[in-house]
Amino acid sequence: MSFLNALSGSIFKLPAAEQYEVVADRDIKIRISDGVDLLVGRCYPRKGTGLPRLVIKSAITMYR
């Protein structure tokens, strides 16, 4: 945690930030309804339940 984060947290009485080890899966192929394959990335915490996942569309691989 940076000094600025600690300082602003103490000024505004914020709880400490939670930190998680993150897993990043890349180049997951998803076929959409018109037959185009998309590559996406998925990031999620290694441990914990009910935590958000992030999906990022990165490229179109082929047209049919």
PDB file of N, CA, C, O and CB in Angstrom:
ATOM      1  N   MET A   1       0.853  -1.179   0.000  1.00  0.00           N
ATOM      2  CA  MET A   1       0.000   0.000   0.000  1.00  0.00           C
ATOM      3  C   MET A   1       0.894   1.234   0.000  1.00  0.00           C
ATOM      4  O   MET A   1       1.869   1.308   0.747  1.00  0.00           O
ATOM      5  CB  MET A   1      -0.968   0.002   1.227  1.00  0.00           C
ATOM      6  N   SER A   2       0.557   2.182  -0.829  1.00  0.00           N
ATOM      7  CA  SER A   2       1.368   3.385  -0.915  1.00  0.00           C
ATOM      8  C   SER A   2       1.068   4.329   0.257  1.00  0.00           C
ATOM      9  O   SER A   2       0.042   4.220   0.929  1.00  0.00           O
ATOM     10  CB  SER A   2       1.121   4.096  -2.253  1.00  0.00           C
ATOM     11  N   PHE A   3       1.982   5.235   0.468  1.00  0.00           N
ATOM     12  CA  PHE A   3       1.819   6.221   1.546  1.00  0.00           C
ATOM     13  C   PHE A   3       0.565   7.056   1.342  1.00  0.00           C
ATOM     14  O   PHE A   3      -0.172   7.322   2.292  1.00  0.00           O
ATOM     15  CB  PHE A   3       3.046   7.138   1.627  1.00  0.00           C
ATOM     16  N   LEU A   4       0.320   7.473   0.092  1.00  0.00           N
ATOM     17  CA  LEU A   4      -0.851   8.293  -0.204  1.00  0.00           C
ATOM     18  C   LEU A   4      -2.151   7.536   0.084  1.00  0.00           C
ATOM     19  O   LEU A   4      -3.094   8.113   0.625  1.00  0.00           O
ATOM     20  CB  LEU A   4      -0.821   8.748  -1.667  1.00  0.00           C
ATOM     21  N   ASN A   5      -2.206   6.257  -0.270  1.00  0.00           N
ATOM     22  CA  ASN A   5      -3.390   5.455   0.024  1.00  0.00           C
ATOM     23  C   ASN A   5      -3.609   5.327   1.528  1.00  0.00           C
ATOM     24  O   ASN A   5      -4.738   5.445   2.006  1.00  0.00           O
ATOM     25  CB  ASN A   5      -3.263   4.069  -0.607  1.00  0.00           C
ATOM     26  N   ALA A   6      -2.541   5.088   2.269  1.00  0.00           N
ATOM     27  CA  ALA A   6      -2.656   4.964   3.728  1.00  0.00           C
ATOM     28  C   ALA A   6      -3.101   6.283   4.349  1.00  0.00           C
ATOM     29  O   ALA A   6      -3.935   6.298   5.254  1.00  0.00           O
ATOM     30  CB  ALA A   6      -1.313   4.516   4.342  1.00  0.00           C
ATOM     31  N   LEU A   7      -2.550   7.381   3.866  1.00  0.00           N
ATOM     32  CA  LEU A   7      -2.908   8.697   4.390  1.00  0.00           C
ATOM     33  C   LEU A   7      -4.371   9.028   4.112  1.00  0.00           C
ATOM     34  O   LEU A   7      -5.093   9.451   5.015  1.00  0.00           O
ATOM     35  CB  LEU A   7      -2.007   9.770   3.784  1.00  0.00           C
ATOM     36  N   SER A   8      -4.814   8.836   2.864  1.00  0.00           N
ATOM     37  CA  SER A   8      -6.212   9.157   2.534  1.00  0.00           C
ATOM     38  C   SER A   8      -7.166   8.221   3.264  1.00  0.00           C
ATOM     39  O   SER A   8      -8.259   8.637   3.649  1.00  0.00           O
ATOM     40  CB  SER A   8      -6.446   9.067   1.012  1.00  0.00           C
ATOM     41  N   GLY A   9      -6.770   6.960   3.461  1.00  0.00           N
ATOM     42  CA  GLY A   9      -7.602   6.024   4.211  1.00  0.00           C
ATOM     43  C   GLY A   9      -7.780   6.449   5.657  1.00  0.00           C
ATOM     44  O   GLY A   9      -8.869   6.321   6.215  1.00  0.00           O
ATOM     45  N   SER A  10      -6.712   6.955   6.270  1.00  0.00           N
ATOM     46  CA  SER A  10      -6.826   7.392   7.665  1.00  0.00           C
ATOM     47  C   SER A  10      -7.607   8.697   7.788  1.00  0.00           C
ATOM     48  O   SER A  10      -8.336   8.879   8.763  1.00  0.00           O
ATOM     49  CB  SER A  10      -5.439   7.561   8.280  1.00  0.00           C
ATOM     50  N   ILE A  11      -7.477   9.594   6.840  1.00  0.00           N
ATOM     51  CA  ILE A  11      -8.218  10.867   6.866  1.00  0.00           C
ATOM     52  C   ILE A  11      -9.715  10.622   6.721  1.00  0.00           C
ATOM     53  O   ILE A  11     -10.512  11.204   7.456  1.00  0.00           O
ATOM     54  CB  ILE A  11      -7.726  11.808   5.744  1.00  0.00           C
ATOM     55  N   PHE A  12     -10.099   9.769   5.782  1.00  0.00           N
ATOM     56  CA  PHE A  12     -11.515   9.532   5.500  1.00  0.00           C
ATOM     57  C   PHE A  12     -12.089   8.330   6.229  1.00  0.00           C
ATOM     58  O   PHE A  12     -13.233   7.948   5.981  1.00  0.00           O
ATOM     59  CB  PHE A  12     -11.711   9.353   4.033  1.00  0.00           C
ATOM     60  N   LYS A  13     -11.309   7.721   7.130  1.00  0.00           N
ATOM     61  CA  LYS A  13     -11.767   6.567   7.933  1.00  0.00           C
ATOM     62  C   LYS A  13     -12.225   5.405   7.055  1.00  0.00           C
ATOM     63  O   LYS A  13     -13.278   4.816   7.295  1.00  0.00           O
ATOM     64  CB  LYS A  13     -12.914   6.988   8.862  1.00  0.00           C
ATOM     65  N   LEU A  14     -11.421   5.077   6.029  1.00  0.00           N
ATOM     66  CA  LEU A  14     -11.747   3.985   5.115  1.00  0.00           C
ATOM     67  C   LEU A  14     -11.136   2.680   5.609  1.00  0.00           C
ATOM     68  O   LEU A  14     -10.065   2.697   6.216  1.00  0.00           O
ATOM     69  CB  LEU A  14     -11.253   4.303   3.691  1.00  0.00           C
ATOM     70  N   PRO A  15     -11.792   1.549   5.363  1.00  0.00           N
ATOM     71  CA  PRO A  15     -11.191   0.269   5.729  1.00  0.00           C
ATOM     72  C   PRO A  15      -9.999  -0.032   4.827  1.00  0.00           C
ATOM     73  O   PRO A  15      -9.877   0.532   3.739  1.00  0.00           O
ATOM     74  CB  PRO A  15     -12.232  -0.867   5.641  1.00  0.00           C
ATOM     75  N   ALA A  16      -9.137  -0.906   5.275  1.00  0.00           N
ATOM     76  CA  ALA A  16      -7.973  -1.283   4.474  1.00  0.00           C
ATOM     77  C   ALA A  16      -8.424  -1.982   3.191  1.00  0.00           C
ATOM     78  O   ALA A  16      -9.412  -2.716   3.190  1.00  0.00           O
ATOM     79  CB  ALA A  16      -7.023  -2.202   5.286  1.00  0.00           C
ATOM     80  N   ALA A  17      -7.705  -1.750   2.120  1.00  0.00           N
ATOM     81  CA  ALA A  17      -8.039  -2.370   0.838  1.00  0.00           C
ATOM     82  C   ALA A  17      -7.752  -3.864   0.903  1.00  0.00           C
ATOM     83  O   ALA A  17      -6.752  -4.287   1.484  1.00  0.00           O
ATOM     84  CB  ALA A  17      -7.244  -1.712  -0.320  1.00  0.00           C
ATOM     85  N   GLU A  18      -8.632  -4.658   0.305  1.00  0.00           N
ATOM     86  CA  GLU A  18      -8.419  -6.094   0.228  1.00  0.00           C
ATOM     87  C   GLU A  18      -7.558  -6.386  -0.992  1.00  0.00           C
ATOM     88  O   GLU A  18      -7.736  -5.774  -2.045  1.00  0.00           O
ATOM     89  CB  GLU A  18      -9.772  -6.865   0.160  1.00  0.00           C
ATOM     90  N   GLN A  19      -6.639  -7.309  -0.852  1.00  0.00           N
ATOM     91  CA  GLN A  19      -5.763  -7.659  -1.965  1.00  0.00           C
ATOM     92  C   GLN A  19      -5.872  -9.156  -2.217  1.00  0.00           C
ATOM     93  O   GLN A  19      -5.917  -9.951  -1.279  1.00  0.00           O
ATOM     94  CB  GLN A  19      -4.287  -7.248  -1.674  1.00  0.00           C
ATOM     95  N   TYR A  20      -5.913  -9.531  -3.488  1.00  0.00           N
ATOM     96  CA  TYR A  20      -6.045 -10.927  -3.884  1.00  0.00           C
ATOM     97  C   TYR A  20      -5.026 -11.247  -4.962  1.00  0.00           C
ATOM     98  O   TYR A  20      -4.657 -10.388  -5.763  1.00  0.00           O
ATOM     99  CB  TYR A  20      -7.475 -11.229  -4.379  1.00  0.00           C
ATOM    100  N   GLU A  21      -4.577 -12.497  -4.972  1.00  0.00           N
ATOM    101  CA  GLU A  21      -3.759 -12.973  -6.080  1.00  0.00           C
ATOM    102  C   GLU A  21      -4.695 -13.183  -7.263  1.00  0.00           C
ATOM    103  O   GLU A  21      -5.754 -13.792  -7.113  1.00  0.00           O
ATOM    104  CB  GLU A  21      -2.980 -14.298  -5.710  1.00  0.00           C
ATOM    105  N   VAL A  22      -4.315 -12.687  -8.436  1.00  0.00           N
ATOM    106  CA  VAL A  22      -5.194 -12.711  -9.600  1.00  0.00           C
ATOM    107  C   VAL A  22      -4.687 -13.708 -10.636  1.00  0.00           C
ATOM    108  O   VAL A  22      -3.488 -13.798 -10.899  1.00  0.00           O
ATOM    109  CB  VAL A  22      -5.306 -11.311 -10.219  1.00  0.00           C
ATOM    110  N   VAL A  23      -5.625 -14.456 -11.219  1.00  0.00           N
ATOM    111  CA  VAL A  23      -5.334 -15.380 -12.312  1.00  0.00           C
ATOM    112  C   VAL A  23      -5.804 -14.728 -13.601  1.00  0.00           C
ATOM    113  O   VAL A  23      -6.900 -14.169 -13.646  1.00  0.00           O
ATOM    114  CB  VAL A  23      -6.024 -16.776 -12.094  1.00  0.00           C
ATOM    115  N   ALA A  24      -4.993 -14.791 -14.647  1.00  0.00           N
ATOM    116  CA  ALA A  24      -5.368 -14.222 -15.948  1.00  0.00           C
ATOM    117  C   ALA A  24      -5.345 -15.329 -16.994  1.00  0.00           C
ATOM    118  O   ALA A  24      -4.290 -15.889 -17.291  1.00  0.00           O
ATOM    119  CB  ALA A  24      -4.407 -13.053 -16.357  1.00  0.00           C
ATOM    120  N   ASP A  25      -6.508 -15.642 -17.550  1.00  0.00           N
ATOM    121  CA  ASP A  25      -6.610 -16.590 -18.661  1.00  0.00           C
ATOM    122  C   ASP A  25      -6.706 -15.773 -19.935  1.00  0.00           C
ATOM    123  O   ASP A  25      -7.509 -14.844 -20.019  1.00  0.00           O
ATOM    124  CB  ASP A  25      -7.849 -17.556 -18.503  1.00  0.00           C
ATOM    125  N   ARG A  26      -5.892 -16.111 -20.929  1.00  0.00           N
ATOM    126  CA  ARG A  26      -5.874 -15.334 -22.170  1.00  0.00           C
ATOM    127  C   ARG A  26      -6.278 -16.201 -23.350  1.00  0.00           C
ATOM    128  O   ARG A  26      -6.167 -17.426 -23.317  1.00  0.00           O
ATOM    129  CB  ARG A  26      -4.484 -14.729 -22.409  1.00  0.00           C
ATOM    130  N   ASP A  27      -6.748 -15.535 -24.388  1.00  0.00           N
ATOM    131  CA  ASP A  27      -7.086 -16.175 -25.667  1.00  0.00           C
ATOM    132  C   ASP A  27      -8.104 -17.307 -25.522  1.00  0.00           C
ATOM    133  O   ASP A  27      -7.915 -18.398 -26.060  1.00  0.00           O
ATOM    134  CB  ASP A  27      -5.831 -16.712 -26.315  1.00  0.00           C
ATOM    135  N   ILE A  28      -9.169 -17.035 -24.798  1.00  0.00           N
ATOM    136  CA  ILE A  28     -10.286 -17.968 -24.707  1.00  0.00           C
ATOM    137  C   ILE A  28     -11.182 -17.694 -25.908  1.00  0.00           C
ATOM    138  O   ILE A  28     -11.633 -16.565 -26.100  1.00  0.00           O
ATOM    139  CB  ILE A  28     -11.074 -17.816 -23.341  1.00  0.00           C
ATOM    140  N   LYS A  29     -11.441 -18.709 -26.710  1.00  0.00           N
ATOM    141  CA  LYS A  29     -12.217 -18.526 -27.937  1.00  0.00           C
ATOM    142  C   LYS A  29     -13.706 -18.693 -27.642  1.00  0.00           C
ATOM    143  O   LYS A  29     -14.132 -19.696 -27.068  1.00  0.00           O
ATOM    144  CB  LYS A  29     -11.765 -19.531 -29.029  1.00  0.00           C
ATOM    145  N   ILE A  30     -14.487 -17.693 -28.044  1.00  0.00           N
ATOM    146  CA  ILE A  30     -15.944 -17.730 -27.880  1.00  0.00           C
ATOM    147  C   ILE A  30     -16.567 -17.490 -29.246  1.00  0.00           C
ATOM    148  O   ILE A  30     -16.255 -16.501 -29.909  1.00  0.00           O
ATOM    149  CB  ILE A  30     -16.440 -16.660 -26.830  1.00  0.00           C
ATOM    150  N   ARG A  31     -17.445 -18.393 -29.669  1.00  0.00           N
ATOM    151  CA  ARG A  31     -18.145 -18.226 -30.949  1.00  0.00           C
ATOM    152  C   ARG A  31     -19.473 -17.529 -30.676  1.00  0.00           C
ATOM    153  O   ARG A  31     -20.263 -17.991 -29.853  1.00  0.00           O
ATOM    154  CB  ARG A  31     -18.370 -19.610 -31.668  1.00  0.00           C
ATOM    155  N   ILE A  32     -19.721 -16.414 -31.369  1.00  0.00           N
ATOM    156  CA  ILE A  32     -20.977 -15.698 -31.192  1.00  0.00           C
ATOM    157  C   ILE A  32     -21.977 -16.162 -32.251  1.00  0.00           C
ATOM    158  O   ILE A  32     -21.630 -16.946 -33.134  1.00  0.00           O
ATOM    159  CB  ILE A  32     -20.755 -14.162 -31.277  1.00  0.00           C
ATOM    160  N   SER A  33     -23.212 -15.681 -32.163  1.00  0.00           N
ATOM    161  CA  SER A  33     -24.318 -16.226 -32.954  1.00  0.00           C
ATOM    162  C   SER A  33     -24.134 -16.134 -34.469  1.00  0.00           C
ATOM    163  O   SER A  33     -24.696 -16.946 -35.203  1.00  0.00           O
ATOM    164  CB  SER A  33     -25.570 -15.523 -32.584  1.00  0.00           C
ATOM    165  N   ASP A  34     -23.357 -15.162 -34.951  1.00  0.00           N
ATOM    166  CA  ASP A  34     -23.161 -15.057 -36.405  1.00  0.00           C
ATOM    167  C   ASP A  34     -21.962 -15.872 -36.893  1.00  0.00           C
ATOM    168  O   ASP A  34     -21.571 -15.748 -38.054  1.00  0.00           O
ATOM    169  CB  ASP A  34     -22.977 -13.597 -36.800  1.00  0.00           C
ATOM    170  N   GLY A  35     -21.379 -16.694 -36.037  1.00  0.00           N
ATOM    171  CA  GLY A  35     -20.294 -17.577 -36.430  1.00  0.00           C
ATOM    172  C   GLY A  35     -18.902 -16.999 -36.281  1.00  0.00           C
ATOM    173  O   GLY A  35     -17.924 -17.665 -36.618  1.00  0.00           O
ATOM    174  N   VAL A  36     -18.789 -15.781 -35.785  1.00  0.00           N
ATOM    175  CA  VAL A  36     -17.486 -15.155 -35.607  1.00  0.00           C
ATOM    176  C   VAL A  36     -16.882 -15.635 -34.284  1.00  0.00           C
ATOM    177  O   VAL A  36     -17.561 -15.687 -33.258  1.00  0.00           O
ATOM    178  CB  VAL A  36     -17.604 -13.598 -35.638  1.00  0.00           C
ATOM    179  N   ASP A  37     -15.600 -15.982 -34.330  1.00  0.00           N
ATOM    180  CA  ASP A  37     -14.884 -16.362 -33.118  1.00  0.00           C
ATOM    181  C   ASP A  37     -14.223 -15.129 -32.520  1.00  0.00           C
ATOM    182  O   ASP A  37     -13.519 -14.395 -33.214  1.00  0.00           O
ATOM    183  CB  ASP A  37     -13.830 -17.462 -33.413  1.00  0.00           C
ATOM    184  N   LEU A  38     -14.449 -14.905 -31.242  1.00  0.00           N
ATOM    185  CA  LEU A  38     -13.808 -13.808 -30.524  1.00  0.00           C
ATOM    186  C   LEU A  38     -12.801 -14.380 -29.547  1.00  0.00           C
ATOM    187  O   LEU A  38     -13.029 -15.439 -28.963  1.00  0.00           O
ATOM    188  CB  LEU A  38     -14.853 -12.933 -29.787  1.00  0.00           C
ATOM    189  N   LEU A  39     -11.685 -13.684 -29.365  1.00  0.00           N
ATOM    190  CA  LEU A  39     -10.744 -14.041 -28.315  1.00  0.00           C
ATOM    191  C   LEU A  39     -10.988 -13.117 -27.137  1.00  0.00           C
ATOM    192  O   LEU A  39     -11.068 -11.900 -27.304  1.00  0.00           O
ATOM    193  CB  LEU A  39      -9.268 -13.947 -28.812  1.00  0.00           C
ATOM    194  N   VAL A  40     -11.104 -13.686 -25.955  1.00  0.00           N
ATOM    195  CA  VAL A  40     -11.323 -12.883 -24.764  1.00  0.00           C
ATOM    196  C   VAL A  40     -10.303 -13.271 -23.706  1.00  0.00           C
ATOM    197  O   VAL A  40      -9.722 -14.356 -23.743  1.00  0.00           O
ATOM    198  CB  VAL A  40     -12.763 -13.060 -24.231  1.00  0.00           C
ATOM    199  N   GLY A  41     -10.105 -12.380 -22.785  1.00  0.00           N
ATOM    200  CA  GLY A  41      -9.295 -12.648 -21.607  1.00  0.00           C
ATOM    201  C   GLY A  41     -10.191 -12.613 -20.389  1.00  0.00           C
ATOM    202  O   GLY A  41     -11.194 -11.900 -20.364  1.00  0.00           O
ATOM    203  N   ARG A  42      -9.826 -13.386 -19.379  1.00  0.00           N
ATOM    204  CA  ARG A  42     -10.631 -13.438 -18.151  1.00  0.00           C
ATOM    205  C   ARG A  42      -9.676 -13.296 -16.977  1.00  0.00           C
ATOM    206  O   ARG A  42      -8.679 -14.013 -16.892  1.00  0.00           O
ATOM    207  CB  ARG A  42     -11.466 -14.777 -18.051  1.00  0.00           C
ATOM    208  N   CYS A  43      -9.977 -12.379 -16.078  1.00  0.00           N
ATOM    209  CA  CYS A  43      -9.187 -12.171 -14.865  1.00  0.00           C
ATOM    210  C   CYS A  43     -10.083 -12.385 -13.660  1.00  0.00           C
ATOM    211  O   CYS A  43     -11.213 -11.897 -13.620  1.00  0.00           O
ATOM    212  CB  CYS A  43      -8.550 -10.749 -14.838  1.00  0.00           C
ATOM    213  N   TYR A  44      -9.575 -13.118 -12.676  1.00  0.00           N
ATOM    214  CA  TYR A  44     -10.373 -13.385 -11.480  1.00  0.00           C
ATOM    215  C   TYR A  44      -9.447 -13.701 -10.305  1.00  0.00           C
ATOM    216  O   TYR A  44      -8.310 -14.127 -10.508  1.00  0.00           O
ATOM    217  CB  TYR A  44     -11.365 -14.559 -11.727  1.00  0.00           C
ATOM    218  N   PRO A  45      -9.927 -13.494  -9.079  1.00  0.00           N
ATOM    219  CA  PRO A  45      -9.106 -13.796  -7.908  1.00  0.00           C
ATOM    220  C   PRO A  45      -8.923 -15.306  -7.762  1.00  0.00           C
ATOM    221  O   PRO A  45      -9.854 -16.076  -7.998  1.00  0.00           O
ATOM    222  CB  PRO A  45      -9.744 -13.206  -6.633  1.00  0.00           C
ATOM    223  N   ARG A  46      -7.722 -15.721  -7.374  1.00  0.00           N
ATOM    224  CA  ARG A  46      -7.429 -17.142  -7.222  1.00  0.00           C
ATOM    225  C   ARG A  46      -8.282 -17.770  -6.114  1.00  0.00           C
ATOM    226  O   ARG A  46      -8.765 -18.893  -6.265  1.00  0.00           O
ATOM    227  CB  ARG A  46      -5.940 -17.345  -6.920  1.00  0.00           C
ATOM    228  N   LYS A  47      -8.466 -17.057  -5.019  1.00  0.00           N
ATOM    229  CA  LYS A  47      -9.269 -17.568  -3.903  1.00  0.00           C
ATOM    230  C   LYS A  47     -10.390 -16.596  -3.616  1.00  0.00           C
ATOM    231  O   LYS A  47     -10.280 -15.403  -3.898  1.00  0.00           O
ATOM    232  CB  LYS A  47      -8.402 -17.788  -2.635  1.00  0.00           C
ATOM    233  N   GLY A  48     -11.472 -17.112  -3.055  1.00  0.00           N
ATOM    234  CA  GLY A  48     -12.595 -16.268  -2.673  1.00  0.00           C
ATOM    235  C   GLY A  48     -13.811 -16.553  -3.531  1.00  0.00           C
ATOM    236  O   GLY A  48     -13.698 -16.893  -4.709  1.00  0.00           O
ATOM    237  N   THR A  49     -14.964 -16.411  -2.925  1.00  0.00           N
ATOM    238  CA  THR A  49     -16.208 -16.620  -3.659  1.00  0.00           C
ATOM    239  C   THR A  49     -17.012 -15.332  -3.655  1.00  0.00           C
ATOM    240  O   THR A  49     -16.872 -14.502  -2.756  1.00  0.00           O
ATOM    241  CB  THR A  49     -17.030 -17.781  -3.045  1.00  0.00           C
ATOM    242  N   GLY A  50     -17.840 -15.174  -4.649  1.00  0.00           N
ATOM    243  CA  GLY A  50     -18.672 -13.979  -4.728  1.00  0.00           C
ATOM    244  C   GLY A  50     -17.905 -12.735  -5.147  1.00  0.00           C
ATOM    245  O   GLY A  50     -18.419 -11.621  -5.047  1.00  0.00           O
ATOM    246  N   LEU A  51     -16.679 -12.921  -5.616  1.00  0.00           N
ATOM    247  CA  LEU A  51     -15.877 -11.780  -6.048  1.00  0.00           C
ATOM    248  C   LEU A  51     -16.047 -11.583  -7.548  1.00  0.00           C
ATOM    249  O   LEU A  51     -16.301 -12.552  -8.263  1.00  0.00           O
ATOM    250  CB  LEU A  51     -14.383 -11.983  -5.688  1.00  0.00           C
ATOM    251  N   PRO A  52     -15.916 -10.365  -8.042  1.00  0.00           N
ATOM    252  CA  PRO A  52     -16.168 -10.098  -9.468  1.00  0.00           C
ATOM    253  C   PRO A  52     -15.113 -10.700 -10.379  1.00  0.00           C
ATOM    254  O   PRO A  52     -13.961 -10.890  -9.988  1.00  0.00           O
ATOM    255  CB  PRO A  52     -16.240  -8.611  -9.711  1.00  0.00           C
ATOM    256  N   ARG A  53     -15.531 -10.994 -11.598  1.00  0.00           N
ATOM    257  CA  ARG A  53     -14.645 -11.435 -12.669  1.00  0.00           C
ATOM    258  C   ARG A  53     -14.634 -10.345 -13.725  1.00  0.00           C
ATOM    259  O   ARG A  53     -15.590  -9.580 -13.847  1.00  0.00           O
ATOM    260  CB  ARG A  53     -15.099 -12.812 -13.272  1.00  0.00           C
ATOM    261  N   LEU A  54     -13.569 -10.275 -14.477  1.00  0.00           N
ATOM    262  CA  LEU A  54     -13.437  -9.284 -15.534  1.00  0.00           C
ATOM    263  C   LEU A  54     -13.181 -10.019 -16.837  1.00  0.00           C
ATOM    264  O   LEU A  54     -12.249 -10.818 -16.930  1.00  0.00           O
ATOM    265  CB  LEU A  54     -12.296  -8.267 -15.225  1.00  0.00           C
ATOM    266  N   VAL A  55     -14.011  -9.752 -17.853  1.00  0.00           N
ATOM    267  CA  VAL A  55     -13.836 -10.357 -19.170  1.00  0.00           C
ATOM    268  C   VAL A  55     -13.525  -9.239 -20.153  1.00  0.00           C
ATOM    269  O   VAL A  55     -14.219  -8.223 -20.196  1.00  0.00           O
ATOM    270  CB  VAL A  55     -15.109 -11.166 -19.610  1.00  0.00           C
ATOM    271  N   ILE A  56     -12.467  -9.436 -20.947  1.00  0.00           N
ATOM    272  CA  ILE A  56     -12.017  -8.414 -21.881  1.00  0.00           C
ATOM    273  C   ILE A  56     -12.003  -8.995 -23.289  1.00  0.00           C
ATOM    274  O   ILE A  56     -11.326  -9.991 -23.546  1.00  0.00           O
ATOM    275  CB  ILE A  56     -10.614  -7.882 -21.489  1.00  0.00           C
ATOM    276  N   LYS A  57     -12.750  -8.374 -24.203  1.00  0.00           N
ATOM    277  CA  LYS A  57     -12.723  -8.792 -25.608  1.00  0.00           C
ATOM    278  C   LYS A  57     -11.460  -8.225 -26.233  1.00  0.00           C
ATOM    279  O   LYS A  57     -11.202  -7.025 -26.139  1.00  0.00           O
ATOM    280  CB  LYS A  57     -14.007  -8.313 -26.386  1.00  0.00           C
ATOM    281  N   SER A  58     -10.666  -9.092 -26.878  1.00  0.00           N
ATOM    282  CA  SER A  58      -9.386  -8.608 -27.371  1.00  0.00           C
ATOM    283  C   SER A  58      -9.239  -8.620 -28.887  1.00  0.00           C
ATOM    284  O   SER A  58      -8.538  -7.765 -29.427  1.00  0.00           O
ATOM    285  CB  SER A  58      -8.308  -9.414 -26.782  1.00  0.00           C
ATOM    286  N   ALA A  59      -9.877  -9.563 -29.605  1.00  0.00           N
ATOM    287  CA  ALA A  59      -9.644  -9.621 -31.052  1.00  0.00           C
ATOM    288  C   ALA A  59     -10.689 -10.480 -31.738  1.00  0.00           C
ATOM    289  O   ALA A  59     -11.284 -11.363 -31.120  1.00  0.00           O
ATOM    290  CB  ALA A  59      -8.245 -10.163 -31.352  1.00  0.00           C
ATOM    291  N   ILE A  60     -10.909 -10.217 -33.016  1.00  0.00           N
ATOM    292  CA  ILE A  60     -11.733 -11.085 -33.852  1.00  0.00           C
ATOM    293  C   ILE A  60     -10.760 -11.951 -34.638  1.00  0.00           C
ATOM    294  O   ILE A  60      -9.834 -11.438 -35.266  1.00  0.00           O
ATOM    295  CB  ILE A  60     -12.702 -10.258 -34.810  1.00  0.00           C
ATOM    296  N   THR A  61     -10.971 -13.277 -34.603  1.00  0.00           N
ATOM    297  CA  THR A  61      -9.987 -14.158 -35.219  1.00  0.00           C
ATOM    298  C   THR A  61     -10.342 -14.569 -36.634  1.00  0.00           C
ATOM    299  O   THR A  61      -9.441 -14.777 -37.448  1.00  0.00           O
ATOM    300  CB  THR A  61      -9.815 -15.375 -34.385  1.00  0.00           C
ATOM    301  N   MET A  62     -11.644 -14.698 -36.965  1.00  0.00           N
ATOM    302  CA  MET A  62     -11.958 -15.136 -38.318  1.00  0.00           C
ATOM    303  C   MET A  62     -13.418 -14.879 -38.624  1.00  0.00           C
ATOM    304  O   MET A  62     -14.272 -14.954 -37.741  1.00  0.00           O
ATOM    305  CB  MET A  62     -11.628 -16.620 -38.500  1.00  0.00           C
ATOM    306  N   TYR A  63     -13.698 -14.574 -39.883  1.00  0.00           N
ATOM    307  CA  TYR A  63     -15.070 -14.423 -40.376  1.00  0.00           C
ATOM    308  C   TYR A  63     -15.431 -15.667 -41.175  1.00  0.00           C
ATOM    309  O   TYR A  63     -14.565 -16.317 -41.761  1.00  0.00           O
ATOM    310  CB  TYR A  63     -15.225 -13.129 -41.251  1.00  0.00           C
ATOM    311  N   ARG A  64     -16.702 -15.986 -41.191  1.00  0.00           N
ATOM    312  CA  ARG A  64     -17.183 -17.115 -42.003  1.00  0.00           C
ATOM    313  C   ARG A  64     -18.068 -16.614 -43.081  1.00  0.00           C
ATOM    314  O   ARG A  64     -18.579 -17.402 -43.877  1.00  0.00           O
ATOM    315  CB  ARG A  64     -17.925 -18.143 -41.159  1.00  0.00           C
TER     316      ARG A  64
END
